[in-house]
Amino acid sequence: MLHNLWNNIIEWFEDRGERTKLIRSFNESARIAFISGAAPTLLKASISRGESLYKHQFSNWLNSGFRIQAFTGKVLTKEELIHIGKVILDDAILVRRLIVLGWDTLEIHGDKGQYGCRWQLKDYVALPKFNENE
């Protein structure tokens, strides 16, 4: 029992380190894309509490939200927030990494205003379709 507890503690620290690396990598890529003009908006990722209704078997027990803040200097419309969210959700590899590292919620917010949008990440994992007839 003590061995399992110790393994769980080690795994938790390893996952936490991987989560931090992903956030740093995302933020660095977003900075480079913004500076080069490839992205019209500067994005910054951080960890948030997440939505408890979106939990899945890999969800981190604490702070399971992946929050992206768009720095535009204005209140973003719902359509603009959804567009940013779709860009993230269309990256299948990123979505899978987020899920494996314990995130269950994607949140998009602007730097102005009080509202944002949320998505349940597991709804955006493309699973293979198995056909019984083939």
C-alpha positions in Angstrom: 0.0 0.0 0.0 2.8 2.4 0.8 4.5 1.5 -2.5 1.3 2.5 -4.4 0.9 5.7 -2.5 4.6 6.6 -3.3 4.0 5.8 -7.0 1.0 8.0 -7.0 2.9 10.9 -5.5 5.7 10.5 -8.0 3.3 10.3 -10.9 1.5 13.4 -9.7 4.7 15.4 -9.7 5.7 14.1 -13.1 2.3 15.1 -14.6 2.5 18.5 -12.9 5.9 19.1 -14.5 4.5 18.0 -17.9 1.5 20.4 -17.5 3.9 23.3 -16.7 6.0 22.4 -19.8 2.9 22.4 -22.0 1.8 25.8 -20.7 5.3 27.3 -21.2 5.5 25.8 -24.7 2.1 27.1 -25.7 2.8 30.6 -24.4 6.2 30.8 -26.2 4.7 29.6 -29.5 1.8 32.1 -29.1 4.4 35.0 -28.4 6.4 34.0 -31.5 3.3 33.8 -33.7 2.1 37.2 -32.5 5.4 38.9 -32.9 5.9 37.5 -36.4 2.4 38.5 -37.5 1.2 34.9 -38.0 -1.5 35.4 -35.2 -3.5 38.6 -35.0 -4.0 38.2 -31.2 -1.6 37.4 -28.4 -2.8 34.4 -26.4 -1.7 33.3 -23.0 -2.5 29.9 -21.4 -2.9 29.3 -17.7 -4.4 26.7 -15.4 -7.9 27.3 -14.0 -10.3 25.4 -11.8 -12.2 23.9 -14.7 -15.8 22.7 -14.8 -16.6 19.9 -12.5 -19.4 18.6 -14.8 -16.7 18.0 -17.5 -14.7 15.5 -15.4 -13.4 12.3 -17.1 -11.3 9.4 -15.9 -8.0 11.3 -16.6 -9.1 14.6 -15.0 -6.7 16.1 -12.5 -8.5 16.2 -9.2 -7.6 19.9 -8.8 -7.4 22.7 -11.4 -8.5 20.8 -14.5 -9.2 23.8 -16.7 -6.9 25.0 -19.6 -7.6 28.7 -19.8 -6.5 30.9 -22.7 -6.7 34.6 -22.4 -6.7 36.7 -25.7 -5.2 40.1 -25.3 -7.1 42.3 -27.7 -7.8 45.4 -25.6 -11.5 45.1 -26.2 -14.5 43.0 -25.2 -14.6 39.9 -27.5 -17.9 38.8 -29.0 -19.1 35.3 -28.5 -18.3 34.5 -32.1 -14.7 35.7 -31.6 -14.3 33.6 -28.5 -15.8 30.6 -30.3 -13.4 31.1 -33.3 -10.4 31.0 -31.0 -11.7 27.9 -29.3 -12.3 26.1 -32.6 -8.7 26.9 -33.6 -7.5 25.1 -30.4 -10.0 22.3 -30.7 -9.1 21.6 -34.3 -5.6 20.7 -33.2 -6.2 17.0 -32.4 -2.8 16.4 -31.0 -3.0 19.3 -28.6 -6.5 18.2 -27.4 -5.2 14.6 -26.8 -2.2 16.0 -24.8 -4.5 18.2 -22.7 -6.7 15.2 -21.9 -3.8 12.9 -21.0 -2.3 15.6 -18.8 -5.5 15.9 -16.8 -7.3 18.8 -18.3 -11.0 18.4 -19.0 -12.1 22.0 -19.7 -11.0 24.5 -22.4 -11.8 28.1 -21.4 -11.4 31.1 -23.7 -11.5 34.6 -22.3 -10.6 38.1 -23.4 -8.6 40.6 -21.4 -11.7 42.8 -21.2 -15.2 41.8 -20.1 -16.4 39.2 -17.7 -17.6 36.4 -19.9 -15.9 33.6 -21.8 -16.6 30.3 -23.4 -16.0 26.7 -22.2 -15.7 23.4 -24.0 -15.7 19.8 -22.7 -12.4 18.5 -24.1 -13.5 14.8 -24.3 -16.1 15.8 -26.8 -13.4 16.8 -29.3 -11.3 13.7 -29.3 -11.7 11.9 -32.6 -12.0 8.2 -31.8 -11.8 5.6 -34.5 -15.0 4.3 -35.8 -15.3 0.5 -35.8 -17.6 -1.0 -38.3 -19.0 -4.4 -37.3 -19.5 -5.4 -41.0 -15.8 -4.9 -42.0 
